[in-house]
């Protein structure tokens, strides 16, 4: 059975994937990594944390969602022996809004709460929003300290791992949400320019793709992972 290791979005709590668990229904072993909720860890520190927890005695597929895409890319670029494929979900290899890079220096002075839940719901869920998903999002975010969230946002604004894409030797699948209001289509195009053979699956979905289109996504993940075994 395939082991799918999921690196979570910016909250890092790993609590937003019940739809994915249900859709997998035991057809694939899912291991969701979590990040510390009260530490100022950037991409390098989080990559080291993930690496320390990767299995050494079984093959696995790495799935980097949103914030964690650069971590998954960086790890895949080191060509781990047990890594059999890489899946990128609604993510990027570099800051998707370069013009915002300079704003990272203002992060320490921003309000404790970076954005109201209504704004986050608009960006992450759009018309796919529901009371249940908004509640789950709020519950996840309240667990994470403001300093941790600001450190991760700083990491995004400073990020660029595009050159590492050339070192990836395993098959790559990109899961793209066509109604994503957070990560623009140009982020996918950036990665595609470096990984010409990357497969792309598109969904009529918001940024929270794994939460709103889990059944469709799982079908493509299982097909993709079965093909990598052939």
N, C-alpha and C positions, 0 to 999 in steps of 0.2 A: 504494500500500500504506500502511495506517495505521501511524503511528509511535506506539508506546506507551511513555511515559516513566514508569518505576517509581521511586518514592521509597521507600527500604527501611525496615524496622523499626529498632528501637533500636540494634542492633549496627552498622548502617550500612555493613557490608562488601559487601553486594550478592552474597554467595556462596551464598545459600540458595534460589536460584530456578531450579535446573536442571530440576525438574519442570515449571515454567511454560514454560521454553524448549522442552522436548520436546513439550509439549502444543500449543504454538503452531505448531511444525513449519514455520516459514517463512511462515505465513499472515499474520503481522503482524510488523513490525519492532519489536523490544524493546530499549530502552535503559535499563539499570539504573544509576541514580546511586549514588555512594558518598560516604560522609562521612569526614573525617579521623579516624584511630583514636587520636590522641594530643593532641587539643586540646579545651579546655573551651568548646564552642560551643553556645549555646542556639538557640531557634527562629529568632530574628531573623537571627543569623549564618548558620544553615544555609539559611534562605530566600534570603538574598542569594547564597550559594554556588550554589544550584540555579538561580536566575534567570540567573546569569552563564553557565550552560551550556545553557540552553534554546535550541533551534534558532530561527533568525531567518528561514530560507528554506524552511521546510516546516511543514505543519499537524501537530498532535500531540494526543494524548489523555494527560492526566496521571492517574496512578494512585498514590494515597497509601495506603500500607499502615501500619496500626497507629500507631506513633510518628509517622510522617510525615504523617498525616492533616491536622493543623493547618497544616503547611507547604503542602500541596496546596490546602487551602481558602484560605489567605492569598494564594497566587499567583493562584488562579482569581478571587478577589475583585477583583484589579487589572485583570481583563478583558484578558489578553494577546491580541493580534490573531490569533495562530496557534493558540491553544487552541480545540479544537473540542468537547471533552467532559471531564468530571471523573469519575473512579471512586474511590470510597472503600472501603477493605477493612478490616473489623474494627478500626475506628478511632473517633475522637471529635473533638468540636470544643472541648471543655473537659475539665479534669481529671475523669475518670469517678468518682473517689472524693473528693469535696470535703472530707470529714472527715479525709483524710490530708494536706491541704495544709500544715498547720502542721509536719508531720514533715520538710518539705524543709530546715528549718534544722538538722536533726540529721544530714543526709547526710554532711558532712565527717568526722563522728565514727564513721560506720558502718564495719564491716570492709571490707577491700579487695575481697573477693569478696562481692557483695551477696546472693547466694542460691546454694545448692548446685544442681548440675545436675539432681538428682532432683526438686527443687522446681520448677525451670524447666520440666522435662519435663512435670510434672503440670499446670502452668498453661498451657503453650503447645501441648501435644500430647495430653494426657489419654490416653484408651484408644486413640488413633491412633498412639501412640508406637512407634517401631521403633529398632533398634540403629543403622541407617543415619542416621535423622533426628537421633537424640541425638548421634551423632558429628559430624554436620555443624553442629549447634548449638554444641557444645563448641568445634569448630575456629573457628567465627565469633567466638565470645565471647573466645577466648584472644588474638585479634588486637587487641582494643580495650582501651585503658588504663582502669583503674578511674576515673581522673578524668574521662575522656570519658563513661563510662557514668553516673557520678553527675551530671554536668552535664545530660545528657539526661533523667535521671529528675527532676531539679529543674525542668527545662523543662515536663515533663508535669504535675507537681504545681502549677505556676504558670499553666498554660495556660487561656485562654478566648478563642476566636476566633468565638464564636457570632454576634456581630453582623456579622461579615464575610460570613456565609452569604447575607445579603440582597442583597449586591452581585453574586453569581454569576449569570451570564446564560446559561451553556452548560448542556446536559443533564447530569444527575448520576445516577450509578448507585451504589448502596450494596451491597456484597457482605457479607452477614452470616452469621457462623458461629453456629449455634444452640447449640453446646456450648462456646462460648468461656468459659473460666474467668478470663480476664484483663480483657477489655473487656465490661462488662455491656450488656444489651439497652437499658438506659436511655440509653446513649450514642447509639445509633441513633435513639431516640425524640427526643432533644434536637435532632438535625440535621433530622429529619423535620418537626418543628414549624416550622422556619424555611424548609424547602424542601418545600412541599406536593406538588410535582410530581415529586419524586425517585423514581426507580424502585428497588425493593429486590429482590434475589435472595437467597434463604436456602438454606443448605446444612447438612446433618448433618455438622458438622465442628468441629474445635477452633480455637483462635486462629490456629494456623498453617494457615490456609485455602488459601493459594496453594501450599503444600507437600504437602497431603494430598488436595486435591480439584481438582487443576490442570485435568484434562480437562473437568470440569463448568464450572468457572469460565471457561475459555477459550471454551467454546461461548457462554456468556452475554456475555462481553466482545466477541466477534466479531459477535454479533447486535446488541448495543447500538451498537457503533461503526459498523456498516453502516447502521443506522437514522439515526444522526446525520448521515450523508452525504446522506440522501434529501432 
